[in-house]
Amino acid sequence: MRFEVCVDSTEGVLAAQAAGADRVELCAALSEGGVTPSAGAIVTALEVATIDVHVLVRPRGGDFVYDRHEILAMRHDIAAAAAAGAHGIVVGALTPDGDVDTAACRELLSDAGGLSVTFHRAFDMARHPRDALAAVADLGADRLLTSGQEATALGGAALIAELVAAAGERLSVMPGGGVTAGNVRRLLDLTGAREVHFTARTTVDSPARHRNPRVAMGSAPGTDEYTRRRTDRATIEALIRAASGRAD
C-alpha cells in the first residue's frame, strides 16, 4: 500500500514524510482544486524532501479543455519541474466532448522524460470512463487518480473497483476524494486499490497581530484572510493506521 498526500507547501512535504507517507502531490491554490505551484515552491520542496514529489501541472481552475497557449505553458512547467528534480508530474486534458485529449497529452508527456506520470481527476469529467481508462493506459501513464466520477471516492467505489480490475498491471488506479481515516479501510476493501490519495488539512490562526477586517484579498464568499490551511501530520498518521487495520 502506498500513500500520497496532496500538499501546497514545503511545510506540507515535511509533515507528510514525517507521518510516513510515500509521496506528495505538490500543488498551489487547493481551493481551486489545485494548480501548478511556482518554480520557487517546487525547488524549496525538493530541497527538503526525502520522499517523492510529484508536481501538479494545471494552469488554472475550471474545466480541463486547454487552448494552445495553455498547452505551451504546461509544457514549460513540465520542463521546469523536470529540471528542478521532481520525481513525477500530474497532468490531464479533455476534449470539448469529454474524451481524453490524447493529442494534447502526448505533447505534454513529450517533455516528461523519465518522470512518473499520473493522469489526474480530469478523468472524473470524462463522458465514457472505460474508454478514458484505455486512453490513459495507452498514453503510458503510471497511475490514474479518480473519485470514480462521484463527489467522493467512497461514493464512486463501484466504478473504481471496475477500473482497478480493467487496468490490471498496465497502470495503478488510485482513489482520491473525501478519503479519511474513517472510510479508507472500507474504500480499499471495496476497490482493491493499492494506492490512495488524500489531503489532511487543518485550519490554524494567522500569526498576524495587526489585522484590517475591512479588506479581503480573496473573491470567494466567506474568505478569511487570517486563517490558514495546513497539512496535519497527525491526520496522515491516523489514516495510515486505519488503512493498515491498526487501532494503535
Residue pairs with C-beta under 8 A, 6 or more apart in sequence:
1 188
1 194
1 195
1 196
1 243
1 244
2 22
2 23
2 194
2 195
2 196
3 20
3 21
3 22
3 23
3 195
3 196
3 198
3 236
3 239
3 240
3 243
4 21
4 22
4 23
4 24
4 25
4 54
4 174
4 176
4 195
4 196
4 197
4 198
5 12
5 16
5 19
5 21
5 23
5 24
5 25
5 197
5 198
5 199
5 200
5 231
5 236
6 24
6 25
6 27
6 30
6 34
6 176
6 197
6 198
6 199
7 13
7 15
7 16
7 24
7 25
7 26
7 27
7 199
7 231
8 26
8 27
8 28
8 29
8 30
8 34
8 37
8 229
8 231
9 41
9 45
9 230
9 231
10 41
10 44
10 45
10 47
10 48
11 230
11 231
12 24
12 230
12 231
13 24
13 26
13 45
13 48
13 49
13 51
13 53
14 48
15 200
15 230
15 231
15 232
15 233
15 236
16 24
16 51
16 200
16 231
16 233
16 236
17 24
17 49
17 50
17 51
18 233
19 200
19 233
19 234
19 236
19 237
19 240
20 236
20 237
20 240
21 51
21 236
21 240
22 51
22 52
23 51
23 52
23 53
23 54
23 87
23 88
24 45
24 49
24 51
24 52
24 53
24 54
25 34
25 54
25 55
25 56
25 90
25 118
25 197
26 37
26 41
26 42
26 45
26 53
26 54
26 55
26 56
26 86
27 34
27 35
27 36
27 37
27 56
27 58
28 34
28 35
28 36
28 37
28 38
28 41
29 35
29 61
30 199
30 201
30 229
31 220
32 60
32 61
33 58
33 61
33 121
34 56
34 58
35 56
35 58
35 59
35 60
35 61
36 55
36 56
36 57
36 58
36 59
36 74
36 77
37 45
37 55
37 56
39 80
39 84
42 53
42 55
42 80
42 81
42 84
42 86
43 84
45 53
46 53
46 84
46 85
46 86
52 87
52 88
52 116
53 86
53 87
53 88
54 86
54 87
54 88
54 89
54 90
54 116
54 118
55 77
55 81
55 86
55 88
55 89
55 90
56 89
56 90
56 120
57 74
57 77
57 78
57 81
57 89
57 90
57 91
57 108
58 74
58 90
58 91
58 92
58 120
59 66
59 70
59 73
59 74
59 77
60 70
63 94
63 125
64 92
64 93
64 94
64 122
64 125
65 93
65 94
65 95
65 96
65 101
66 74
66 93
66 101
66 104
71 93
71 104
71 107
71 108
74 91
74 108
75 107
75 108
75 110
75 111
78 89
78 91
78 108
78 111
78 112
78 115
79 111
81 89
81 115
82 89
82 111
82 112
82 113
82 115
86 115
87 115
87 116
88 115
88 116
88 117
88 118
88 142
89 112
89 115
89 116
89 117
89 118
90 117
90 118
90 119
90 120
90 145
91 105
91 108
91 109
91 117
91 118
91 119
91 120
92 100
92 105
92 119
92 120
92 121
92 122
92 123
93 100
93 101
93 104
93 105
93 108
93 122
94 100
94 101
94 122
94 125
94 126
95 101
97 127
98 125
98 126
98 127
98 128
99 126
99 127
99 128
99 131
99 132
99 135
100 119
100 122
100 123
100 126
100 131
100 132
100 135
100 136
100 139
102 135
102 138
102 139
105 119
105 139
106 139
109 117
109 139
109 140
116 142
116 143
117 139
117 140
117 141
117 142
117 143
118 141
118 142
118 143
118 144
118 145
118 174
119 136
119 139
119 141
119 143
119 144
119 145
120 145
121 145
121 146
121 147
121 176
121 177
123 129
123 132
123 133
123 136
123 144
123 145
123 146
123 149
124 146
124 147
124 148
124 149
124 150
124 156
124 177
126 132
126 149
129 149
129 159
129 163
130 162
130 163
130 166
133 144
133 163
133 166
133 167
133 173
136 144
136 171
137 167
137 170
137 171
141 171
142 171
142 172
143 171
143 172
143 173
143 174
143 195
144 163
144 167
144 171
144 172
144 173
144 174
145 174
145 176
145 197
146 153
146 156
146 159
146 160
146 163
146 173
146 174
146 175
146 176
146 177
147 153
147 155
147 156
147 160
147 175
147 176
147 177
147 178
148 155
148 156
148 157
148 158
148 159
148 160
148 163
148 175
149 156
149 159
150 156
150 159
150 177
151 177
151 178
152 177
152 178
152 179
153 160
153 175
153 176
153 177
153 178
153 179
153 187
153 191
154 178
154 179
154 183
154 186
154 187
154 190
155 178
156 175
156 177
157 175
157 187
157 190
157 191
158 190
160 173
160 175
160 190
160 191
160 193
161 190
161 191
161 192
163 173
164 173
164 191
164 192
164 193
165 192
167 173
172 193
172 194
172 195
173 191
173 193
174 193
174 195
174 196
174 197
175 187
175 188
175 191
175 193
175 196
175 197
176 196
176 197
176 198
179 187
179 196
179 197
179 198
179 239
180 198
180 239
181 235
181 238
181 239
181 241
181 242
182 242
184 196
184 198
184 239
184 242
184 243
185 242
185 243
185 245
187 193
187 196
188 196
188 243
196 243
198 239
199 231
200 231
200 232
200 233
200 235
200 236
200 239
201 229
201 230
201 231
201 232
201 235
202 229
202 230
202 231
202 232
202 235
203 227
203 228
203 229
203 230
204 227
204 228
204 229
204 230
205 226
205 227
205 228
206 225
206 226
206 227
206 228
208 226
211 225
211 226
215 225
216 223
216 225
217 223
217 225
218 225
241 247
241 248
